[in-house]
Amino acid sequence: MKTLTDLFKQKPYLAWYVGDKTKLSEKSMLEHILNYGTWEDYQTVESALGLKKLHALFNDLVRGKRINLSPQTKNYFSHYFRHYA
């Protein structure tokens, strides 16, 4: 797996309601993975983009005006990045 776009091509259910998945931003793709993906999907993305970049994208997600992550997901990854990033 080389890019997030490759992951979304292989697993279209991650953004099942989006017509052209290639136009999603990295931040939006991460949001979809955290909401609909598996732990293996997350690990694939982490190995492709790196932990520091994912941490920055996650911080952008949770500091925005709208947060589409469940409180449990937000809490888990806040602790995860605090510990590992």
N, C-alpha and C positions, 0 to 999 in steps of 0.2 A: 504494500500500500504506500503510495508516494504522496498523495495529497488528500485533503478533505473531500474534494470533488470525487475522487475515485471511491472513497468510502460511501458517499451518497449515491453513486451510480450502482454500487453493489448492493446497497441496502436502501432502496427508495422509501421504505416505511419511516425512515428517520424524519423526513419532511414530506409526508404523504399528501399534504394539501397544497404543496408548492409546485407550480407547473415546470418552471425552468430552474432546477436546483443549482445550476452552474452560476447563477447570478446572485446567490446568497453570499453575504459577507462571512468572514471567518468567525466573527462574533455571533452571528445568527446561526451558523453551523454548530458552533459549540453549544449554544442554547438548545438546539434541537437534539444534540447528542446527550446532553445532560437530562433532558426531559424524556426522550423516547429510546435512547440507546442502552446498551448493556455496558457492563464494566469492561468487557473486551473491546468494545467500540471506543470507549474513553482511552484505554491503554494504547490502542492503535494511534489515536490522535496525539496522545502525549509523546509517543515515540517519533511521530512525524514532525510535530511542531516544536516540541521541547516544553519542559515544565514552566520555565520563566515566561514564555509567550502565552501559554494557557492561563497562567496566573494573571497576567496583564489583561487578557480578554475577559476572564471571569470578573475581575475588579471592575471593568467597564460595564459588564452586565449588571452587577449588583448596585452600582452607583448611579445607574441611569434613572430616568423618571419612571419607567415602567419595568417591572421585574416579572418575567414569566417563569420563574423557577419556584418550585414548591418551597415552603419554609425548611423542610427537611433536607432537600437538595442543597439549598443555599447554606444551611448550617454545616452539613457534612463537608462540602468543598471549601468552606471558609476555614474549617479546622485542618483539612487536608493540605491546603496550600500554605497555611501558617506553619505547619510542621515540616513539609517537604520542600517548599520553594525558597 
